[in-house]
């Protein structure tokens, strides 16, 4: 594969030389019961150690640790977080995806791995291994980012004799680390609503217990960090550039837009117009930065998607160097069995995840021209009857039941398959312009200022024109009267499926737990049923509550 990810690929070389054991101790079951320090890093007046440490912070979003070459990040003894499976529990993307997609109509897993089916059935508990693993990963990322920030203050850099030019470069490094930490805190706010609070003044590597932070404190911290760090972040870079894989100002704007769009949900407020205005403001900044819709929707999810001018911030993978069972390898392999593996060039066929027939209805109910929609064509229902698939799920453990999703691919935009035989090299678009268009339209409909309905309609129709392909038709376009909040929720499903946003969307619209919005096996019943509202967020792990007496368990758990 082309050497395309210059910065992120350097992580492999960096970490092989320096990390993990030398400068960052691994964490045990709970994220703060062993120290994470920089004691063994020799910081100096050269750039290398700072690049190395920042690479580790970035690397934690792609890999669970430095593992055996034959087993990705599952290599024993090399994980950042011990006590968990390296592929399914100790990384970032796969646990994020599981917790965001499996409780919804977009995904059902047929495996019997530990408690994985508890998510679609919505019966998870505070001892769940997948919740605990992701929680540990999040606080691991927070701790190593904070440790980096503590070691790169102006006073410490000056004391080491760092030149002014090096200090200027490290300012950008620090801004990126602050963004990455804010991103993880956003995940905590979105999924857990509260948790331990660690900032630049925290005592890393001591027995001091971090204090408790409620949703208001977390929201304010994330907002402040993303606002402040922009000053020293790089300007937006559109498409494949030398800075590909780095977070820039546009990534901060995109995350702020998402934070403000969900603010009422997080803070328990109602129709706070200023938050929607702030969302629109940040969407406008991203849009004006020059990002462009990828002309071919499928090319957002192929091995050379790094060329796309739509992707704002990716989680980077590579089939030979940045390898893991928990990244887009998981999204491709778990979506297919041997009968349909070749359609996306999946390196392996695991037969695990598919969608419900209720998700299929997002396209077929009321969408009279849905067969023209390129996004619908990624759903294999109706196309491969010979393989035995059928949309209704009578038994969750049977992969051929349900709607197979062939979205993420191990093929390039020209149809060339990856060659590793084990891993997929497709990047995951954590933030992209299509989502920004949808957020803009929703914030306008919710009363935000700084945008208008006509522009919102144009953005939505741009997405639907793209979905229709290059035929020059306009059959999927909608009118102004059709642009409503219920439509936005449905269109987000069509545009963003399997991109780890569905749970948050359903919570924001009051649909995740509600008995009036059902899908197969919601709440553990084939016909679906409503569940208690506390399922809108996850519990803090029992193991963490036992260690840190400052914390408070979420209501209902």
MIRODREN-274892 format. One record per residue (C-alpha): residue in three letters; x, y, z. Coordinates in steps of 0.05 Angstrom, whole numbers, padded with zeros to 5 digits, always signed. Example, Ala and Ser with C-alpha at 12.3 -4.5 7.8 and 13.67 -1.06 7.14 Angstrom:
<pts>
ala+00246-00090+00156
ser+00273-00021+00143
</pts>
This chain:
<pts>
unk+00000+00000+00000
unk+00023+00070-00015
unk+00060+00104+00042
unk+00004+00154+00052
unk-00001+00170+00126
unk+00064+00204+00140
unk+00054+00227+00211
unk+00014+00168+00236
unk+00058+00116+00204
unk+00116+00146+00243
unk+00079+00123+00306
unk+00100+00052+00292
unk+00174+00068+00289
unk+00169+00115+00348
unk+00132+00067+00392
unk+00176+00008+00373
unk+00236+00046+00399
unk+00207+00081+00459
unk+00139+00056+00482
unk+00103+00025+00515
unk+00141-00002+00574
unk+00195+00052+00577
unk+00155+00114+00591
unk+00083+00095+00605
unk+00064+00040+00653
unk+00004-00001+00632
unk-00060+00005+00670
unk-00095-00050+00705
unk-00171-00061+00709
unk-00185+00009+00733
unk-00153+00068+00697
unk-00119+00102+00756
unk-00095+00046+00801
unk-00025+00046+00770
unk+00015+00107+00752
unk+00023+00135+00683
unk+00085+00177+00683
unk+00139+00206+00638
unk+00195+00187+00686
unk+00233+00146+00635
unk+00228+00195+00577
unk+00290+00237+00569
unk+00262+00304+00550
unk+00314+00349+00520
unk+00323+00410+00476
unk+00310+00370+00413
unk+00243+00355+00380
unk+00246+00278+00380
unk+00221+00261+00450
unk+00162+00309+00443
unk+00143+00279+00376
unk+00150+00210+00407
unk+00104+00225+00464
unk+00052+00260+00422
unk+00054+00200+00375
unk+00035+00156+00434
unk-00025+00199+00449
unk-00048+00194+00377
unk-00031+00121+00373
unk-00080+00104+00429
unk-00138+00121+00383
unk-00115+00071+00331
unk-00085+00015+00371
unk-00093-00018+00439
unk-00018-00023+00446
unk+00042-00050+00410
unk+00027-00123+00397
unk+00056-00183+00363
unk+00061-00172+00288
unk+00018-00233+00276
unk-00037-00213+00323
unk-00045-00138+00318
unk-00055-00105+00385
unk-00073-00171+00419
unk-00001-00188+00434
unk+00004-00210+00507
unk+00040-00163+00553
unk+00040-00105+00504
unk-00028-00074+00516
unk-00036-00005+00546
unk-00091-00032+00591
unk-00084-00101+00619
unk-00141-00147+00639
unk-00180-00138+00574
unk-00180-00168+00505
unk-00136-00126+00461
unk-00180-00127+00399
unk-00250-00120+00427
unk-00244-00084+00494
unk-00179-00047+00505
unk-00176-00002+00443
unk-00216+00059+00424
unk-00255+00052+00359
unk-00285-00017+00368
unk-00311-00004+00438
unk-00336+00064+00416
unk-00372+00032+00358
unk-00401-00024+00401
unk-00429+00024+00453
unk-00455+00073+00401
unk-00485+00025+00350
unk-00506-00040+00384
unk-00561-00009+00428
unk-00595+00017+00365
unk-00632-00006+00303
unk-00567-00001+00264
unk-00530-00061+00292
unk-00541-00129+00322
unk-00483-00176+00340
unk-00494-00251+00334
unk-00433-00271+00375
unk-00435-00297+00445
unk-00371-00260+00467
unk-00379-00244+00541
unk-00437-00194+00548
unk-00438-00167+00477
unk-00511-00183+00464
unk-00531-00144+00527
unk-00522-00080+00488
unk-00576-00091+00437
unk-00621-00121+00491
unk-00605-00059+00533
unk-00591-00098+00597
unk-00518-00079+00610
unk-00493-00072+00682
unk-00437-00034+00718
unk-00393-00096+00715
unk-00397-00103+00639
unk-00328-00118+00610
unk-00339-00077+00547
unk-00360-00015+00586
unk-00303-00024+00634
unk-00252-00033+00579
unk-00274+00030+00541
unk-00278+00071+00605
unk-00206+00050+00621
unk-00183+00068+00551
unk-00214+00137+00556
unk-00181+00153+00622
unk-00115+00124+00598
unk-00117+00173+00540
unk-00134+00230+00586
unk-00077+00213+00633
unk-00022+00207+00580
unk-00046+00271+00546
unk-00045+00307+00612
unk+00024+00281+00629
unk+00049+00307+00562
unk+00020+00376+00576
unk+00051+00378+00645
unk+00120+00363+00615
unk+00115+00416+00561
unk+00101+00480+00599
unk+00140+00542+00580
unk+00180+00539+00645
unk+00202+00467+00634
unk+00219+00478+00561
unk+00260+00540+00578
unk+00296+00503+00633
unk+00316+00449+00583
unk+00345+00501+00536
unk+00293+00492+00481
unk+00300+00542+00425
unk+00243+00590+00411
unk+00228+00555+00345
unk+00223+00488+00381
unk+00178+00519+00434
unk+00134+00546+00379
unk+00128+00477+00348
unk+00112+00447+00416
unk+00056+00498+00425
unk+00022+00464+00365
unk+00036+00395+00396
unk+00004+00418+00461
unk-00057+00445+00425
unk-00066+00378+00390
unk-00059+00341+00457
unk-00111+00387+00488
unk-00159+00372+00430
unk-00148+00297+00437
unk-00161+00301+00512
unk-00224+00342+00500
unk-00247+00291+00450
unk-00241+00236+00502
unk-00276+00278+00554
unk-00332+00288+00504
unk-00339+00212+00499
unk-00344+00210+00575
unk-00396+00265+00576
unk-00436+00234+00520
unk-00436+00162+00546
unk-00426+00167+00622
unk-00447+00240+00637
unk-00396+00245+00694
unk-00331+00215+00720
unk-00263+00230+00750
unk-00234+00298+00732
unk-00161+00303+00712
unk-00129+00367+00687
unk-00061+00400+00682
unk-00059+00411+00758
unk-00073+00338+00775
unk-00020+00296+00809
unk-00004+00243+00759
unk+00031+00181+00787
unk+00009+00191+00859
unk-00043+00158+00903
unk-00086+00221+00902
unk-00157+00204+00879
unk-00184+00249+00824
unk-00245+00290+00843
unk-00315+00279+00815
unk-00339+00320+00756
unk-00413+00324+00738
unk-00439+00338+00668
unk-00437+00414+00676
unk-00364+00413+00697
unk-00345+00366+00640
unk-00384+00407+00590
unk-00351+00472+00612
unk-00281+00441+00611
unk-00290+00412+00541
unk-00318+00478+00515
unk-00262+00518+00546
unk-00207+00471+00521
unk-00233+00469+00450
unk-00242+00545+00448
unk-00173+00559+00477
unk-00131+00507+00440
unk-00152+00533+00371
unk-00104+00591+00376
unk-00044+00545+00370
unk-00074+00491+00324
unk-00056+00487+00251
unk-00102+00517+00199
unk-00149+00468+00164
unk-00116+00423+00113
unk-00163+00395+00061
unk-00148+00327+00030
unk-00083+00289+00035
unk-00027+00335+00059
unk+00036+00327+00100
unk-00005+00340+00163
unk-00055+00285+00148
unk-00076+00251+00213
unk-00063+00313+00256
unk-00121+00349+00289
unk-00128+00421+00265
unk-00174+00479+00277
unk-00230+00447+00237
unk-00229+00386+00281
unk-00239+00431+00342
unk-00297+00467+00307
unk-00329+00401+00288
unk-00326+00374+00359
unk-00352+00440+00387
unk-00411+00436+00339
unk-00427+00366+00363
unk-00420+00388+00436
unk-00468+00447+00427
unk-00519+00407+00387
unk-00525+00358+00445
unk-00519+00409+00501
unk-00591+00406+00524
unk-00585+00330+00530
unk-00521+00334+00571
unk-00542+00392+00616
unk-00616+00376+00626
unk-00637+00442+00595
unk-00692+00453+00544
unk-00687+00488+00476
unk-00629+00532+00496
unk-00624+00572+00432
unk-00554+00598+00445
unk-00525+00528+00441
unk-00556+00517+00373
unk-00530+00585+00351
unk-00460+00564+00374
unk-00468+00499+00336
unk-00485+00536+00272
unk-00426+00583+00282
unk-00377+00526+00286
unk-00409+00490+00228
unk-00400+00553+00186
unk-00327+00556+00205
unk-00316+00484+00180
unk-00356+00495+00116
unk-00319+00559+00100
unk-00252+00524+00110
unk-00258+00492+00041
unk-00277+00420+00055
unk-00318+00388-00001
unk-00367+00331-00005
unk-00335+00268-00032
unk-00368+00260-00100
unk-00375+00184-00092
unk-00404+00166-00024
unk-00370+00097-00024
unk-00302+00130-00030
unk-00308+00155+00041
unk-00300+00083+00065
unk-00245+00053+00021
unk-00171+00041+00032
unk-00150+00106-00003
unk-00202+00150+00031
unk-00144+00192+00056
unk-00151+00228-00011
unk-00221+00253+00006
unk-00231+00327+00015
unk-00291+00313+00060
unk-00256+00280+00119
unk-00239+00330+00173
unk-00207+00284+00224
unk-00195+00210+00215
unk-00174+00152+00260
unk-00117+00124+00218
unk-00103+00051+00202
unk-00055+00016+00157
unk-00057-00057+00135
unk+00017-00069+00148
unk+00038-00021+00203
unk-00021+00004+00244
unk-00056-00062+00252
unk-00110-00082+00301
unk-00171-00127+00306
unk-00208-00067+00335
unk-00207-00016+00278
unk-00236-00017+00208
unk-00212-00089+00204
unk-00268-00103+00253
unk-00319-00062+00214
unk-00304-00100+00149
unk-00293-00171+00175
unk-00350-00171+00225
unk-00399-00149+00171
unk-00391-00209+00125
unk-00389-00284+00121
unk-00356-00324+00066
unk-00414-00315+00018
unk-00408-00239+00014
unk-00336-00228+00036
unk-00311-00213-00034
unk-00359-00155-00045
unk-00316-00110+00000
unk-00251-00149-00002
unk-00254-00163+00072
unk-00189-00195+00095
unk-00228-00245+00137
unk-00301-00266+00146
unk-00325-00263+00218
unk-00400-00262+00208
unk-00419-00218+00267
unk-00455-00151+00256
unk-00516-00133+00216
unk-00574-00084+00221
unk-00647-00095+00237
unk-00704-00095+00187
unk-00727-00031+00222
unk-00663+00003+00198
unk-00679-00020+00128
unk-00744+00019+00134
unk-00704+00084+00139
unk-00696+00075+00064
unk-00758+00038+00042
unk-00814+00073+00080
unk-00834+00138+00046
unk-00771+00142+00004
unk-00803+00128-00064
unk-00737+00131-00102
unk-00695+00095-00050
unk-00667+00044-00099
unk-00630+00102-00132
unk-00596+00118-00066
unk-00523+00095-00066
unk-00525+00090+00010
unk-00583+00039+00005
unk-00540-00003-00041
unk-00493-00016+00017
unk-00549-00056+00049
unk-00548-00126+00019
unk-00621-00142+00032
unk-00655-00160-00033
unk-00590-00168-00071
unk-00562-00234-00047
unk-00621-00280-00033
unk-00580-00340-00053
unk-00537-00332+00009
unk-00597-00344+00055
unk-00603-00275+00085
unk-00671-00250+00107
unk-00685-00184+00142
unk-00725-00207+00202
unk-00684-00230+00262
unk-00717-00289+00296
unk-00652-00311+00331
unk-00599-00259+00346
unk-00544-00311+00345
unk-00555-00327+00271
unk-00515-00282+00224
unk-00555-00294+00160
unk-00615-00262+00195
unk-00618-00187+00192
unk-00593-00136+00141
unk-00519-00142+00124
unk-00483-00076+00117
unk-00426-00070+00066
unk-00404+00001+00081
unk-00331-00002+00102
unk-00288-00035+00050
unk-00219-00064+00042
unk-00220-00045-00031
unk-00191+00020-00059
unk-00232+00070-00099
unk-00209+00033-00162
unk-00228-00035-00135
unk-00159-00060-00115
unk-00160-00104-00053
unk-00114-00098+00006
unk-00059-00150+00006
unk-00042-00163+00079
unk-00090-00221+00086
unk-00107-00201+00158
unk-00119-00126+00165
unk-00157-00069+00132
unk-00122-00004+00117
unk-00184+00040+00113
unk-00186+00102+00157
unk-00247+00117+00200
unk-00277+00187+00187
unk-00290+00210+00258
unk-00311+00279+00232
unk-00332+00295+00161
unk-00368+00349+00123
unk-00432+00309+00112
unk-00443+00307+00187
unk-00430+00382+00191
unk-00485+00395+00139
unk-00534+00353+00180
unk-00516+00387+00245
unk-00524+00456+00212
unk-00594+00438+00187
unk-00616+00409+00254
unk-00591+00469+00293
unk-00629+00516+00246
unk-00693+00476+00256
unk-00682+00478+00331
unk-00680+00554+00329
unk-00607+00572+00325
unk-00586+00638+00295
unk-00532+00650+00243
unk-00562+00602+00192
unk-00624+00598+00150
unk-00673+00546+00126
unk-00657+00556+00052
unk-00583+00542+00063
unk-00601+00482+00107
unk-00644+00455+00051
unk-00588+00464+00001
unk-00540+00425+00046
unk-00588+00368+00055
unk-00603+00365-00019
unk-00528+00365-00033
unk-00523+00302+00008
unk-00582+00271-00028
unk-00555+00291-00096
unk-00489+00257-00077
unk-00527+00195-00054
unk-00561+00191-00122
unk-00495+00189-00158
unk-00471+00223-00221
unk-00532+00212-00264
unk-00553+00285-00260
unk-00622+00269-00232
unk-00655+00304-00174
unk-00704+00250-00153
unk-00679+00246-00081
unk-00684+00320-00067
unk-00734+00345-00016
unk-00775+00408-00011
unk-00774+00460+00044
unk-00837+00432+00075
unk-00804+00364+00081
unk-00745+00390+00120
unk-00767+00375+00192
unk-00734+00348+00254
unk-00763+00278+00244
unk-00735+00279+00174
unk-00666+00298+00200
unk-00665+00238+00247
unk-00682+00192+00188
unk-00632+00226+00142
unk-00578+00220+00195
unk-00591+00145+00195
unk-00585+00142+00120
unk-00523+00185+00116
unk-00485+00167+00180
unk-00500+00093+00192
unk-00445+00053+00226
unk-00405+00117+00240
unk-00414+00113+00315
unk-00466+00169+00322
unk-00533+00133+00323
unk-00540+00123+00398
unk-00525+00197+00411
unk-00575+00217+00357
unk-00631+00174+00386
unk-00617+00201+00456
unk-00620+00273+00431
unk-00686+00261+00397
unk-00715+00224+00457
unk-00721+00158+00419
unk-00669+00110+00448
unk-00710+00086+00507
unk-00780+00109+00485
unk-00835+00057+00475
unk-00862+00094+00414
unk-00798+00083+00373
unk-00783+00009+00368
unk-00739-00039+00330
unk-00729-00114+00333
unk-00700-00138+00400
unk-00699-00069+00431
unk-00703-00084+00505
unk-00694-00159+00492
unk-00762-00169+00460
unk-00767-00189+00387
unk-00822-00138+00374
unk-00783-00087+00414
unk-00803-00050+00477
unk-00787+00013+00514
unk-00736+00012+00570
unk-00721+00056+00630
unk-00693+00125+00613
unk-00629+00114+00653
unk-00607+00071+00593
unk-00594+00136+00557
unk-00525+00134+00589
unk-00478+00081+00615
unk-00459+00066+00687
unk-00392+00081+00717
unk-00355+00015+00727
unk-00365-00016+00795
unk-00290-00029+00799
unk-00276+00045+00792
unk-00327+00064+00845
unk-00294+00015+00893
unk-00227+00050+00883
unk-00248+00123+00879
unk-00296+00142+00934
unk-00304+00212+00905
unk-00348+00185+00849
unk-00423+00177+00844
unk-00459+00123+00806
unk-00509+00144+00753
unk-00582+00140+00773
unk-00614+00073+00759
unk-00551+00032+00766
</pts>
